[in-house]
Amino acid sequence: MSLWQSASKQARSTFLGSIAFTTITIVTVFKLKEYEFDVRRKGIIRDDERRKQLIENSIEYERNEALQQRLALEQNVTVTSN
């Protein structure tokens, strides 16, 4: 008679339950790890896009500032400060 057949029904149920619980725990931890990795990756991509947009905005601001100064010189406009 094998060990499995000689074990009581309660012992077999407990063993199968512990295997199921362990399997579910491992799968859940694995899925959670994948989810957190995806969230971090999306955050990095979002931060890179923000940095890129900030640089583009800085360049555009500098262009507009230079254009404003050039137009002011062309029109002989004096800027007054308060």
C-alpha positions as CSV (number, residue, x, y, z in Angstrom):
1,M,0.0,0.0,0.0
2,S,1.4,3.5,-1.0
3,L,1.8,6.4,1.4
4,W,-1.1,8.2,-0.4
5,Q,-3.5,5.4,0.1
6,S,-2.6,4.9,3.7
7,A,-3.1,8.6,4.6
8,S,-6.4,9.6,6.1
9,K,-9.0,11.6,4.1
10,Q,-8.4,14.6,6.3
11,A,-4.6,14.4,5.8
12,R,-5.0,14.1,2.0
13,S,-7.4,17.1,2.0
14,T,-5.0,19.2,4.0
15,F,-2.1,18.3,1.8
16,L,-4.0,19.1,-1.4
17,G,-5.3,22.4,0.2
18,S,-1.7,23.4,1.1
19,I,-0.5,22.7,-2.4
20,A,-3.4,24.7,-3.9
21,F,-2.7,27.6,-1.4
22,T,1.0,27.6,-2.2
23,T,0.3,27.5,-6.0
24,I,-2.1,30.4,-5.8
25,T,0.3,32.4,-3.6
26,I,3.2,31.9,-6.1
27,V,1.0,32.8,-9.1
28,T,-0.3,35.9,-7.3
29,V,3.2,37.1,-6.4
30,F,4.4,36.5,-9.9
31,K,1.5,38.5,-11.4
32,L,2.0,41.3,-8.9
33,K,5.6,41.5,-9.8
34,E,4.7,41.8,-13.5
35,Y,2.1,44.4,-12.7
36,E,4.6,46.5,-10.7
37,F,7.2,46.2,-13.4
38,D,4.7,47.5,-16.0
39,V,3.7,50.4,-13.8
40,R,7.4,51.4,-13.3
41,R,8.1,51.1,-17.0
42,K,5.0,53.3,-17.8
43,G,6.2,55.8,-15.2
44,I,9.7,55.9,-16.8
45,I,8.2,56.4,-20.2
46,R,5.9,59.2,-18.9
47,D,8.8,60.9,-17.2
48,D,10.9,60.8,-20.4
49,E,8.0,62.3,-22.3
50,R,7.7,65.1,-19.7
51,R,11.4,65.8,-19.9
52,K,11.2,65.9,-23.7
53,Q,8.2,68.2,-23.6
54,L,10.0,70.5,-21.1
55,I,13.0,70.7,-23.4
56,E,10.8,71.5,-26.4
57,N,9.0,74.1,-24.4
58,S,12.3,75.7,-23.4
59,I,13.5,75.8,-27.0
60,E,10.1,77.3,-28.1
61,Y,10.3,79.9,-25.3
62,E,13.8,80.9,-26.4
63,R,12.7,81.2,-30.0
64,N,9.8,83.3,-29.1
65,E,12.0,85.5,-26.8
66,A,14.5,86.0,-29.6
67,L,11.7,86.8,-32.1
68,Q,10.2,89.3,-29.7
69,Q,13.5,91.0,-29.3
70,R,14.1,91.1,-33.1
71,L,10.6,92.5,-33.8
72,A,11.1,95.1,-31.0
73,L,14.3,96.2,-32.6
74,E,12.7,96.3,-36.1
75,Q,9.8,98.4,-34.9
76,N,11.9,100.6,-32.7
77,V,9.7,99.9,-29.7
78,T,11.0,100.9,-26.4
79,V,10.2,98.6,-23.5
80,T,9.4,100.3,-20.2
81,S,9.8,98.7,-16.9
82,N,7.7,99.3,-13.9
